[in-house]
Amino acid sequence: MSGTIGVLALALAMGVATTIGLLVLGSMGWHGSIFLGIIAFLLLAAFLNWVIFKPLPKIENGQRVE
């Protein structure tokens, strides 16, 4: 459970950084930057959750075992 919370916290931090970056550097309005920050949060949370918690295949002697 704490791993999932960590993934969500990391994705939230990246979403906030995306929002602030788009506001400051991208010369984008509030609505657009918040929308893209939310999209970045959702995509990063789903991607990190998949990458970190996906079960690994069994490997013996360098070969995948089914």
N, C-alpha and C positions, 0 to 999 in steps of 0.2 A: 504494500500500500504506500509506503513512504517513497518508493521508487517512482511510482506514478505521480505523486505530489511533486517530486523533484523535477520530473519531466515537464509537468504543467508549469512549474515556477520558471524553469529555463525558457520554455516557449513564451510565457508571459513577458519575461524580461526582453526577449528578442522582439516580440510584438510591440512593446512600448518603445524600444529603441528604433524600430521601423517607423512608428508613428512620429516620434520626435525628429528623426532624420528627414522624413518627408516634409514635415512642417518647416524645418530650418533650411535644409539644403535643397529640397525639391520644389520650393516655392509653390506648395499645394495648399489648398484650403483645409479648414478643420474637418469638414465632412469627409472629404476624399482621403485624407491621411488617417483618420480614425477607422474608416471602412477598410482600407488596405492593411492597417495594423491588426484589425480583427481577423482578416483573411490570413495574414502571415501567422498569427497565433494559432489559428485552427490547423493550417497546413503543417506548421512545425510541430505542434503537439501530436498530430496523427503520425507524422513521419518518424519522430523520435520514439514514440511509443512502439511503433512497428519495428524499428531498427534495434532498439535496446532490449525489448522483451520477446522478440520472436524466438521460438525454440530452435536451437541449432541441430543440424542433422548429426547422426551418429557416424563417426569416422574411425576406421581401423586400418592401420598400415597405409595411411594416405588415401584410402578409398572410402567412398560413402557406402554405408551398409543400410540396406532397406529393411 
